[in-house]
Structures are given as structure tokens and as C-alpha cells.
Amino acid sequence: TAIISAPNEQVFRITFSPNLRGVQTATIYFLHNAAPSPDSITVTGRGIAPTFTVSPIVVPFGNVIVNFSKTDSVTVSNDGTAPLVIASVKSNSDEFTISPTQAIIDSGESKKFYITFTPATLFHRSAQITFYHNAPDSPTTLYSYGYGISELSIPQSFLSFNSVNVGSSDSAFITATNMSSSILVIDSVTST
């Protein structure tokens, strides 16, 4: 509301706060005591916002030797109408790291983020990697997992000989596989 004495003027602030992307239109009415009343103006504005899409949403690493590393990537895309600002990216496990941890992705563009898995222990390892950004669905979390394995792989955990006559012998084979890229030296093989 306003009272405007002659010959003065009044400036009205009109604020546009879009809830949706795209063109928005509204009509503003001024009800007053002069004829003809009301007066109206049509206002229009365009709501812009980034979008956040990550692919893939699950990153499996398979088998990785303990204390060795393997790197894979995900792609983040912005199909929105404003820059996508990724303020931070965090992993809930020290065995899974991500780089970069911040980025700005322009409208219609995409960027790769690299996840490195370095298992510290054997067996199944997993992590949630969370992107904090300015798109409407923030934060966004992806899942990654892998298996920590030993450098030496012996797939058999049990070996059974058939009946062997006393004083005779029989033999069987066990395959030991070096899973690393370096030379593995087996100092001795003993039985108890």
C-alpha cells in the first residue's frame, strides 16, 4: 500500500522467486481510488536451475590386492539452465578416495570424477560417496565396493587324498597364483 501525493511518485519493488525452471508469468493489479481502477501489468521471468546427474551410480572395483590401488571414474552432467556448483565430495571410507572434490559445471556440460580404491584389509569393502551441490536434489550419494585380496591366491582350502597304501605315496597339485605385478618369492612350503 502507498499514499502518493501530487505530483510525487512511488517505486514498488517486485520480486521474482521461481519455484520451477522455465518461463513464469503473472499479473500484478494496482487497486486505487482513481478511475479506471484497477490497473494491471503482466510480469514474466525465467526460472533457471542446474541439474545433477551422475553415471554410473554404483562403481564396482572387483578384486584389488591389499595396499594396491585401482581407479575408476563417474561422470557428472548438468542438463539444467544454470551452472552446477559442487561444493564438496566426501567418502565415508579412507579406502575410497575421490578427485576432484569441488567443481563448477556449466549448463550442458559434464565432468569426470575419479574414485580410487586402495583396500587396507582383505574381503569386501564398500563406501558411500556423497556430492554436495546447488541442484534441487542435493546431496546425491553413489555406492562403491570392491574386494581386498592377497597377493598370493590359493583357491583350494581343502585337499583330500584317496586311500593310499601304507609305505606308498600319492601326490596332488595345488596351484598358487601371484596376483600382483611384481615377483612373489615363496620361501618355504611346510606341513603340520
C-alpha positions as protocol buffer text, in pm:
chain_id: "A"
residue {
  index: 1
  type: THR
  ca { x: 0 y: 0 z: 0 }
}
residue {
  index: 2
  type: ALA
  ca { x: 101 y: 357 z: -57 }
}
residue {
  index: 3
  type: ILE
  ca { x: -31 y: 712 z: -47 }
}
residue {
  index: 4
  type: ILE
  ca { x: 108 y: 926 z: -328 }
}
residue {
  index: 5
  type: SER
  ca { x: 52 y: 1300 z: -302 }
}
residue {
  index: 6
  type: ALA
  ca { x: 60 y: 1507 z: -621 }
}
residue {
  index: 7
  type: PRO
  ca { x: 299 y: 1543 z: -809 }
}
residue {
  index: 8
  type: ASN
  ca { x: 509 y: 1270 z: -639 }
}
residue {
  index: 9
  type: GLU
  ca { x: 575 y: 911 z: -734 }
}
residue {
  index: 10
  type: GLN
  ca { x: 623 y: 579 z: -555 }
}
residue {
  index: 11
  type: VAL
  ca { x: 851 y: 299 z: -660 }
}
residue {
  index: 12
  type: PHE
  ca { x: 726 y: -55 z: -594 }
}
residue {
  index: 13
  type: ARG
  ca { x: 968 y: -346 z: -569 }
}
residue {
  index: 14
  type: ILE
  ca { x: 850 y: -659 z: -747 }
}
residue {
  index: 15
  type: THR
  ca { x: 1035 y: -977 z: -654 }
}
residue {
  index: 16
  type: PHE
  ca { x: 1050 y: -1287 z: -872 }
}
residue {
  index: 17
  type: SER
  ca { x: 1118 y: -1610 z: -679 }
}
residue {
  index: 18
  type: PRO
  ca { x: 1062 y: -1903 z: -917 }
}
residue {
  index: 19
  type: ASN
  ca { x: 987 y: -2250 z: -783 }
}
residue {
  index: 20
  type: LEU
  ca { x: 1022 y: -2409 z: -1126 }
}
residue {
  index: 21
  type: ARG
  ca { x: 1259 y: -2390 z: -1419 }
}
residue {
  index: 22
  type: GLY
  ca { x: 1131 y: -2216 z: -1730 }
}
residue {
  index: 23
  type: VAL
  ca { x: 926 y: -1909 z: -1813 }
}
residue {
  index: 24
  type: GLN
  ca { x: 679 y: -1797 z: -1545 }
}
residue {
  index: 25
  type: THR
  ca { x: 409 y: -1532 z: -1599 }
}
residue {
  index: 26
  type: ALA
  ca { x: 190 y: -1342 z: -1353 }
}
residue {
  index: 27
  type: THR
  ca { x: -35 y: -1035 z: -1342 }
}
residue {
  index: 28
  type: ILE
  ca { x: 6 y: -761 z: -1083 }
}
residue {
  index: 29
  type: TYR
  ca { x: -301 y: -550 z: -1004 }
}
residue {
  index: 30
  type: PHE
  ca { x: -297 y: -198 z: -860 }
}
residue {
  index: 31
  type: LEU
  ca { x: -627 y: -117 z: -685 }
}
residue {
  index: 32
  type: HIS
  ca { x: -666 y: 257 z: -629 }
}
residue {
  index: 33
  type: ASN
  ca { x: -914 y: 543 z: -594 }
}
residue {
  index: 34
  type: ALA
  ca { x: -860 y: 690 z: -943 }
}
residue {
  index: 35
  type: ALA
  ca { x: -1067 y: 592 z: -1243 }
}
residue {
  index: 36
  type: PRO
  ca { x: -1036 y: 344 z: -1404 }
}
residue {
  index: 37
  type: SER
  ca { x: -933 y: 101 z: -1131 }
}
residue {
  index: 38
  type: PRO
  ca { x: -768 y: -149 z: -1123 }
}
residue {
  index: 39
  type: ASP
  ca { x: -456 y: -109 z: -1336 }
}
residue {
  index: 40
  type: SER
  ca { x: -254 y: -417 z: -1416 }
}
residue {
  index: 41
  type: ILE
  ca { x: 78 y: -516 z: -1562 }
}
residue {
  index: 42
  type: THR
  ca { x: 196 y: -855 z: -1681 }
}
residue {
  index: 43
  type: VAL
  ca { x: 531 y: -969 z: -1546 }
}
residue {
  index: 44
  type: THR
  ca { x: 740 y: -1253 z: -1674 }
}
residue {
  index: 45
  type: GLY
  ca { x: 1063 y: -1416 z: -1567 }
}
residue {
  index: 46
  type: ARG
  ca { x: 1261 y: -1728 z: -1639 }
}
residue {
  index: 47
  type: GLY
  ca { x: 1348 y: -1967 z: -1359 }
}
residue {
  index: 48
  type: ILE
  ca { x: 1689 y: -2124 z: -1401 }
}
residue {
  index: 49
  type: ALA
  ca { x: 1844 y: -2407 z: -1205 }
}
residue {
  index: 50
  type: PRO
  ca { x: 2119 y: -2665 z: -1252 }
}
residue {
  index: 51
  type: THR
  ca { x: 2054 y: -3038 z: -1261 }
}
residue {
  index: 52
  type: PHE
  ca { x: 2277 y: -3312 z: -1119 }
}
residue {
  index: 53
  type: THR
  ca { x: 2310 y: -3649 z: -1288 }
}
residue {
  index: 54
  type: VAL
  ca { x: 2585 y: -3898 z: -1205 }
}
residue {
  index: 55
  type: SER
  ca { x: 2663 y: -4211 z: -1402 }
}
residue {
  index: 56
  type: PRO
  ca { x: 2716 y: -4480 z: -1301 }
}
residue {
  index: 57
  type: ILE
  ca { x: 2551 y: -4464 z: -958 }
}
residue {
  index: 58
  type: VAL
  ca { x: 2727 y: -4786 z: -847 }
}
residue {
  index: 59
  type: VAL
  ca { x: 3103 y: -4835 z: -900 }
}
residue {
  index: 60
  type: PRO
  ca { x: 3227 y: -5195 z: -854 }
}
residue {
  index: 61
  type: PHE
  ca { x: 3604 y: -5245 z: -840 }
}
residue {
  index: 62
  type: GLY
  ca { x: 3623 y: -5624 z: -826 }
}
residue {
  index: 63
  type: ASN
  ca { x: 3937 y: -5775 z: -671 }
}
residue {
  index: 64
  type: VAL
  ca { x: 4220 y: -5543 z: -570 }
}
residue {
  index: 65
  type: ILE
  ca { x: 4533 y: -5655 z: -384 }
}
residue {
  index: 66
  type: VAL
  ca { x: 4559 y: -5515 z: -32 }
}
residue {
  index: 67
  type: ASN
  ca { x: 4758 y: -5188 z: -28 }
}
residue {
  index: 68
  type: PHE
  ca { x: 4746 y: -5162 z: -409 }
}
residue {
  index: 69
  type: SER
  ca { x: 4516 y: -4916 z: -587 }
}
residue {
  index: 70
  type: LYS
  ca { x: 4269 y: -4923 z: -872 }
}
residue {
  index: 71
  type: THR
  ca { x: 4098 y: -4614 z: -1019 }
}
residue {
  index: 72
  type: ASP
  ca { x: 3766 y: -4580 z: -1200 }
}
residue {
  index: 73
  type: SER
  ca { x: 3553 y: -4279 z: -1286 }
}
residue {
  index: 74
  type: VAL
  ca { x: 3199 y: -4143 z: -1281 }
}
residue {
  index: 75
  type: THR
  ca { x: 3059 y: -3864 z: -1497 }
}
residue {
  index: 76
  type: VAL
  ca { x: 2853 y: -3579 z: -1351 }
}
residue {
  index: 77
  type: SER
  ca { x: 2631 y: -3396 z: -1601 }
}
residue {
  index: 78
  type: ASN
  ca { x: 2442 y: -3067 z: -1579 }
}
residue {
  index: 79
  type: ASP
  ca { x: 2145 y: -3056 z: -1818 }
}
residue {
  index: 80
  type: GLY
  ca { x: 1998 y: -2759 z: -1634 }
}
residue {
  index: 81
  type: THR
  ca { x: 1990 y: -2390 z: -1717 }
}
residue {
  index: 82
  type: ALA
  ca { x: 2241 y: -2260 z: -1461 }
}
residue {
  index: 83
  type: PRO
  ca { x: 2594 y: -2356 z: -1351 }
}
residue {
  index: 84
  type: LEU
  ca { x: 2614 y: -2661 z: -1122 }
}
residue {
  index: 85
  type: VAL
  ca { x: 2835 y: -2583 z: -822 }
}
residue {
  index: 86
  type: ILE
  ca { x: 2972 y: -2890 z: -646 }
}
residue {
  index: 87
  type: ALA
  ca { x: 3088 y: -2751 z: -312 }
}
residue {
  index: 88
  type: SER
  ca { x: 3236 y: -3077 z: -184 }
}
residue {
  index: 89
  type: VAL
  ca { x: 3255 y: -3452 z: -244 }
}
residue {
  index: 90
  type: LYS
  ca { x: 3312 y: -3682 z: 52 }
}
residue {
  index: 91
  type: SER
  ca { x: 3372 y: -4053 z: 101 }
}
residue {
  index: 92
  type: ASN
  ca { x: 3276 y: -4230 z: 423 }
}
residue {
  index: 93
  type: SER
  ca { x: 3577 y: -4465 z: 388 }
}
residue {
  index: 94
  type: ASP
  ca { x: 3950 y: -4390 z: 372 }
}
residue {
  index: 95
  type: GLU
  ca { x: 3986 y: -4687 z: 134 }
}
residue {
  index: 96
  type: PHE
  ca { x: 3786 y: -4499 z: -133 }
}
residue {
  index: 97
  type: THR
  ca { x: 3906 y: -4152 z: -232 }
}
residue {
  index: 98
  type: ILE
  ca { x: 3769 y: -3915 z: -497 }
}
residue {
  index: 99
  type: SER
  ca { x: 3921 y: -3639 z: -705 }
}
residue {
  index: 100
  type: PRO
  ca { x: 3843 y: -3358 z: -762 }
}
residue {
  index: 101
  type: THR
  ca { x: 3644 y: -3270 z: -452 }
}
residue {
  index: 102
  type: GLN
  ca { x: 3497 y: -2945 z: -592 }
}
residue {
  index: 103
  type: ALA
  ca { x: 3385 y: -2829 z: -935 }
}
residue {
  index: 104
  type: ILE
  ca { x: 3168 y: -2590 z: -1134 }
}
residue {
  index: 105
  type: ILE
  ca { x: 2996 y: -2749 z: -1432 }
}
residue {
  index: 106
  type: ASP
  ca { x: 2833 y: -2514 z: -1682 }
}
residue {
  index: 107
  type: SER
  ca { x: 2489 y: -2578 z: -1828 }
}
residue {
  index: 108
  type: GLY
  ca { x: 2500 y: -2858 z: -2086 }
}
residue {
  index: 109
  type: GLU
  ca { x: 2846 y: -2975 z: -1973 }
}
residue {
  index: 110
  type: SER
  ca { x: 2981 y: -3276 z: -1783 }
}
residue {
  index: 111
  type: LYS
  ca { x: 3290 y: -3361 z: -1578 }
}
residue {
  index: 112
  type: LYS
  ca { x: 3466 y: -3681 z: -1473 }
}
residue {
  index: 113
  type: PHE
  ca { x: 3538 y: -3758 z: -1109 }
}
residue {
  index: 114
  type: TYR
  ca { x: 3795 y: -4028 z: -1028 }
}
residue {
  index: 115
  type: ILE
  ca { x: 3743 y: -4281 z: -749 }
}
residue {
  index: 116
  type: THR
  ca { x: 4045 y: -4473 z: -622 }
}
residue {
  index: 117
  type: PHE
  ca { x: 4005 y: -4792 z: -421 }
}
residue {
  index: 118
  type: THR
  ca { x: 4301 y: -4892 z: -201 }
}
residue {
  index: 119
  type: PRO
  ca { x: 4194 y: -5179 z: 26 }
}
residue {
  index: 120
  type: ALA
  ca { x: 4367 y: -5186 z: 363 }
}
residue {
  index: 121
  type: THR
  ca { x: 4231 y: -5529 z: 459 }
}
residue {
  index: 122
  type: LEU
  ca { x: 4100 y: -5845 z: 298 }
}
residue {
  index: 123
  type: PHE
  ca { x: 3745 y: -5919 z: 185 }
}
residue {
  index: 124
  type: HIS
  ca { x: 3450 y: -5698 z: 95 }
}
residue {
  index: 125
  type: ARG
  ca { x: 3499 y: -5323 z: 134 }
}
residue {
  index: 126
  type: SER
  ca { x: 3245 y: -5053 z: 49 }
}
residue {
  index: 127
  type: ALA
  ca { x: 3182 y: -4679 z: 65 }
}
residue {
  index: 128
  type: GLN
  ca { x: 2922 y: -4413 z: 8 }
}
residue {
  index: 129
  type: ILE
  ca { x: 3048 y: -4114 z: -187 }
}
residue {
  index: 130
  type: THR
  ca { x: 2836 y: -3802 z: -142 }
}
residue {
  index: 131
  type: PHE
  ca { x: 2822 y: -3495 z: -368 }
}
residue {
  index: 132
  type: TYR
  ca { x: 2705 y: -3167 z: -207 }
}
residue {
  index: 133
  type: HIS
  ca { x: 2582 y: -2928 z: -476 }
}
residue {
  index: 134
  type: ASN
  ca { x: 2339 y: -2647 z: -561 }
}
residue {
  index: 135
  type: ALA
  ca { x: 2089 y: -2853 z: -766 }
}
residue {
  index: 136
  type: PRO
  ca { x: 1747 y: -2920 z: -610 }
}
residue {
  index: 137
  type: ASP
  ca { x: 1820 y: -3284 z: -513 }
}
residue {
  index: 138
  type: SER
  ca { x: 2136 y: -3217 z: -308 }
}
residue {
  index: 139
  type: PRO
  ca { x: 2311 y: -3411 z: -165 }
}
residue {
  index: 140
  type: THR
  ca { x: 2349 y: -3706 z: -404 }
}
residue {
  index: 141
  type: THR
  ca { x: 2515 y: -4031 z: -295 }
}
residue {
  index: 142
  type: LEU
  ca { x: 2668 y: -4309 z: -503 }
}
residue {
  index: 143
  type: TYR
  ca { x: 2787 y: -4650 z: -384 }
}
residue {
  index: 144
  type: SER
  ca { x: 3123 y: -4815 z: -449 }
}
residue {
  index: 145
  type: TYR
  ca { x: 3261 y: -5151 z: -342 }
}
residue {
  index: 146
  type: GLY
  ca { x: 3544 y: -5391 z: -402 }
}
residue {
  index: 147
  type: TYR
  ca { x: 3727 y: -5686 z: -252 }
}
residue {
  index: 148
  type: GLY
  ca { x: 4067 y: -5674 z: -86 }
}
residue {
  index: 149
  type: ILE
  ca { x: 4263 y: -5982 z: -183 }
}
residue {
  index: 150
  type: SER
  ca { x: 4606 y: -6125 z: -102 }
}
residue {
  index: 151
  type: GLU
  ca { x: 4898 y: -6115 z: -346 }
}
residue {
  index: 152
  type: LEU
  ca { x: 4909 y: -6495 z: -327 }
}
residue {
  index: 153
  type: SER
  ca { x: 4596 y: -6680 z: -431 }
}
residue {
  index: 154
  type: ILE
  ca { x: 4548 y: -7047 z: -346 }
}
residue {
  index: 155
  type: PRO
  ca { x: 4189 y: -7125 z: -443 }
}
residue {
  index: 156
  type: GLN
  ca { x: 4175 y: -7465 z: -269 }
}
residue {
  index: 157
  type: SER
  ca { x: 4114 y: -7461 z: 103 }
}
residue {
  index: 158
  type: PHE
  ca { x: 4090 y: -7840 z: 132 }
}
residue {
  index: 159
  type: LEU
  ca { x: 4277 y: -8128 z: -35 }
}
residue {
  index: 160
  type: SER
  ca { x: 4175 y: -8491 z: 4 }
}
residue {
  index: 161
  type: PHE
  ca { x: 4384 y: -8793 z: -95 }
}
residue {
  index: 162
  type: ASN
  ca { x: 4224 y: -9124 z: -185 }
}
residue {
  index: 163
  type: SER
  ca { x: 4320 y: -9430 z: 15 }
}
residue {
  index: 164
  type: VAL
  ca { x: 4698 y: -9479 z: -1 }
}
residue {
  index: 165
  type: ASN
  ca { x: 4876 y: -9800 z: 99 }
}
residue {
  index: 166
  type: VAL
  ca { x: 5099 y: -9768 z: 399 }
}
residue {
  index: 167
  type: GLY
  ca { x: 5458 y: -9732 z: 282 }
}
residue {
  index: 168
  type: SER
  ca { x: 5346 y: -9583 z: -52 }
}
residue {
  index: 169
  type: SER
  ca { x: 5278 y: -9226 z: -153 }
}
residue {
  index: 170
  type: ASP
  ca { x: 5041 y: -9029 z: -369 }
}
residue {
  index: 171
  type: SER
  ca { x: 5063 y: -8672 z: -485 }
}
residue {
  index: 172
  type: ALA
  ca { x: 4824 y: -8392 z: -577 }
}
residue {
  index: 173
  type: PHE
  ca { x: 4871 y: -8043 z: -707 }
}
residue {
  index: 174
  type: ILE
  ca { x: 4789 y: -7708 z: -556 }
}
residue {
  index: 175
  type: THR
  ca { x: 4808 y: -7402 z: -778 }
}
residue {
  index: 176
  type: ALA
  ca { x: 4944 y: -7085 z: -624 }
}
residue {
  index: 177
  type: THR
  ca { x: 4886 y: -6770 z: -830 }
}
residue {
  index: 178
  type: ASN
  ca { x: 5075 y: -6445 z: -796 }
}
residue {
  index: 179
  type: MET
  ca { x: 4800 y: -6179 z: -816 }
}
residue {
  index: 180
  type: SER
  ca { x: 5040 y: -5883 z: -819 }
}
residue {
  index: 181
  type: SER
  ca { x: 5253 y: -5734 z: -1095 }
}
residue {
  index: 182
  type: SER
  ca { x: 5580 y: -5800 z: -909 }
}
residue {
  index: 183
  type: ILE
  ca { x: 5778 y: -6115 z: -837 }
}
residue {
  index: 184
  type: LEU
  ca { x: 5647 y: -6316 z: -543 }
}
residue {
  index: 185
  type: VAL
  ca { x: 5901 y: -6539 z: -365 }
}
residue {
  index: 186
  type: ILE
  ca { x: 5771 y: -6837 z: -166 }
}
residue {
  index: 187
  type: ASP
  ca { x: 6046 y: -6914 z: 85 }
}
residue {
  index: 188
  type: SER
  ca { x: 5913 y: -7249 z: 200 }
}
residue {
  index: 189
  type: VAL
  ca { x: 5611 y: -7480 z: 195 }
}
residue {
  index: 190
  type: THR
  ca { x: 5565 y: -7690 z: 511 }
}
residue {
  index: 191
  type: SER
  ca { x: 5303 y: -7916 z: 661 }
}
residue {
  index: 192
  type: THR
  ca { x: 5197 y: -7982 z: 1017 }
}
